[in-house]
Amino acid sequence: MKPHVAQNSGDNEWYTPSNIITSALAVMGEVDLDPASSEIANEVVKARVFYNASDDGLSKSWKGKVWMNPPYAQPLATLFCKKLIYHFEEGDVPEAIALLNNATETKWFQELAGVAAAICFPKGRIRYWHPDKKTSTPLQGQAVFYFGGNTEMFVNVFKSHGSCFVVSI
């Protein structure tokens, strides 16, 4: 039986609401790279560099502070998570915030949680947006993962969105 998260429609063009981006910017100060974005989404994220689907962010090198709201359909979610972990552990990405489904039963979630410094579980499902569609509330809740050394700031900022936990090894 497939996990609930595997029921994703495959419609990956849903963008992060500005209040989440504002919080991410409050923690990291700036976003150097958004590896799974679009020109429209970057009007909110304001990353110095962003890759859209045709750029194929998975084929590029990642550096700097990363904001990541990857496609949730498989295998893309897993591939983006692995790429973030790789570049964070290599030191290419000193700080990152990733927004994904709270699919705690999946391997990719467990791998992210094993490397993240903190995780926030928002109070409700995030209402994503798209300029040509109505807002969308996903089938399940989300998790916001923080990677880096500014854990206290992440918790203080993101606790307004939901329950935050420092991950200990």
Stockholm file with secondary structure:
# STOCKHOLM 1.0

chainA/1-169         MKPHVAQNSGDNEWYTPSNIITSALAVMGEVDLDPASSEIANEVVKARVFYNASDDGLSKSWKGKVWMNPPYAQPLATLFCKKLIYHFEEGDVPEAIALLNNATETKWFQELAGVAAAICFPKGRIRYWHPDKKTSTPLQGQAVFYFGGNTEMFVNVFKSHGSCFVVSI
#=GR chainA/1-169 SS CCCGGGGCCCCCCCBCCHHHHHHHHHHHSCCSEESSCCHHHHHHHCCSEECCTTTCGGGSCCCSSEEECCCCSTTHHHHHHHHHHHHHHHTSCSCEEEEEECCTTSHHHHHHHHHCSEEEEESSCCCEEETTEEEECCSSCEEEEEESSCHHHHHHHHTTTEEEEECCC
#=GC SS_cons         CCCGGGGCCCCCCCBCCHHHHHHHHHHHSCCSEESSCCHHHHHHHCCSEECCTTTCGGGSCCCSSEEECCCCSTTHHHHHHHHHHHHHHHTSCSCEEEEEECCTTSHHHHHHHHHCSEEEEESSCCCEEETTEEEECCSSCEEEEEESSCHHHHHHHHTTTEEEEECCC
//
